[in-house]
Amino acid sequence: MKRSLPWLVLLASAVLEAVWATALGLSDGFSRPLPTIVFAVTATLSMLGLGMSIRSIPLGTAYAIWVGIGAALTVGWAMATGVEPFSVVKLLFIAGIVGCAAGLKALPAMDAAPARTSD
């Protein structure tokens, strides 16, 4: 369970990324108070979760998964609510993003690369 916790935090942070991105769009340039507050709170929590997860997950992998899942959920929500037009091709590309993120998680853990020394 201890090894899974950073991945669960990362997943929750990616979901919060989709929430803050959606709230940002609804804030109308930060002129609407409720979406602006939702944006500020969820963006902060999302960044904190990403920061916590990179203690155990390599930064590049964590960031790619965080952005990929967050973007896929944001576009998926926009299509589900009619903000963006639905497209089968768009859905296939979103599935590709999610598949790539899952692939990064499925890769075996490797030791960190040795530090480079100057010659």
Phi, psi and omega per residue, in radians:
M1 nan -0.640 -3.104
K2 -1.089 -0.628 3.117
R3 -1.271 -0.441 -3.118
S4 -1.425 -0.418 -3.048
L5 -1.020 -0.812 3.109
P6 -1.045 -0.607 3.126
W7 -1.227 -0.652 3.091
L8 -1.174 -0.702 3.084
V9 -1.102 -0.737 3.121
L10 -1.096 -0.754 3.115
L11 -1.093 -0.781 3.107
A12 -1.085 -0.677 3.119
S13 -1.137 -0.644 3.101
A14 -1.168 -0.684 3.075
V15 -1.100 -0.744 3.107
L16 -1.134 -0.525 3.065
E17 -1.085 -0.732 3.107
A18 -1.127 -0.646 3.118
V19 -1.147 -0.822 -3.100
W20 -1.211 -0.579 3.101
A21 -1.145 -0.715 3.107
T22 -1.154 -0.769 3.122
A23 -1.107 -0.640 3.100
L24 -1.049 -0.764 3.100
G25 -1.119 -0.612 -3.129
L26 -1.405 -0.241 -3.066
S27 -1.307 -0.208 3.125
D28 0.924 0.985 3.125
G29 1.206 0.592 -3.130
F30 1.132 0.416 3.132
S31 -1.641 -0.207 3.111
R32 -1.857 2.092 -2.987
P33 -1.061 -0.861 -3.044
L34 -1.106 -0.887 3.086
P35 -1.085 -0.548 3.115
T36 -1.155 -0.725 3.108
I37 -1.165 -0.776 3.108
V38 -1.042 -0.749 3.095
F39 -1.011 -0.909 -3.053
A40 -1.076 -0.775 -3.112
V41 -1.189 -0.846 -3.077
T42 -1.258 -0.564 3.074
A43 -1.139 -0.734 3.112
T44 -1.097 -0.847 3.135
L45 -1.110 -0.672 3.131
S46 -1.106 -0.784 3.125
M47 -1.159 -0.693 3.101
L48 -1.079 -0.752 3.120
G49 -1.118 -0.738 3.084
L50 -1.066 -0.778 3.124
G51 -1.068 -0.696 3.104
M52 -1.179 -0.694 -3.063
S53 -1.222 -0.513 -3.109
I54 -1.323 -0.019 2.971
R55 -1.207 -0.473 -3.075
S56 -2.070 -0.399 -3.093
I57 -1.946 2.354 3.118
P58 -0.960 2.445 -3.049
L59 -0.941 -0.854 -3.100
G60 -1.046 -0.763 3.120
T61 -1.148 -0.837 -3.116
A62 -1.069 -0.776 -3.108
Y63 -1.146 -0.745 3.131
A64 -1.075 -0.738 3.126
I65 -1.189 -0.761 -3.130
W66 -1.047 -0.847 -3.140
V67 -1.188 -0.786 -3.090
G68 -1.076 -0.888 -3.136
I69 -1.148 -0.754 3.123
G70 -1.059 -0.764 3.135
A71 -1.156 -0.760 3.138
A72 -1.071 -0.763 3.127
L73 -1.168 -0.664 3.134
T74 -1.105 -0.830 3.132
V75 -1.169 -0.720 3.111
G76 -1.041 -0.767 3.110
W77 -1.138 -0.723 3.133
A78 -1.095 -0.681 3.095
M79 -1.220 -0.705 -3.120
A80 -1.137 -0.557 -3.116
T81 -1.661 0.005 3.082
G82 1.484 0.097 3.113
V83 -1.239 -0.618 3.057
E84 -2.080 2.548 3.114
P85 -1.194 2.495 3.090
F86 -1.326 2.483 3.087
S87 -2.603 2.342 3.104
V88 -1.094 -0.716 3.128
V89 -1.083 -0.766 3.108
K90 -1.055 -0.728 3.116
L91 -1.096 -0.689 3.093
L92 -1.118 -0.726 3.105
F93 -1.156 -0.669 3.078
I94 -1.102 -0.738 3.083
A95 -1.060 -0.626 3.082
G96 -1.111 -0.724 3.096
I97 -1.061 -0.838 -3.134
V98 -1.114 -0.716 3.109
G99 -1.085 -0.704 3.104
C100 -1.152 -0.711 3.098
A101 -1.100 -0.750 3.099
A102 -1.122 -0.633 3.100
G103 -1.103 -0.709 3.091
L104 -1.089 -0.682 3.112
K105 -1.176 -0.623 -3.053
A106 -1.347 -0.290 3.137
L107 -1.063 2.502 3.109
P108 -1.165 2.552 3.117
A109 -1.194 2.413 3.123
M110 -2.171 2.696 3.073
D111 -1.178 2.671 3.122
A112 -1.082 2.602 3.117
A113 -1.130 2.525 3.135
P114 -1.136 2.612 -3.128
A115 -1.198 2.465 3.119
R116 -1.425 2.450 3.071
T117 -1.941 2.575 3.110
S118 -1.428 2.495 -3.091
D119 -1.518 nan nan
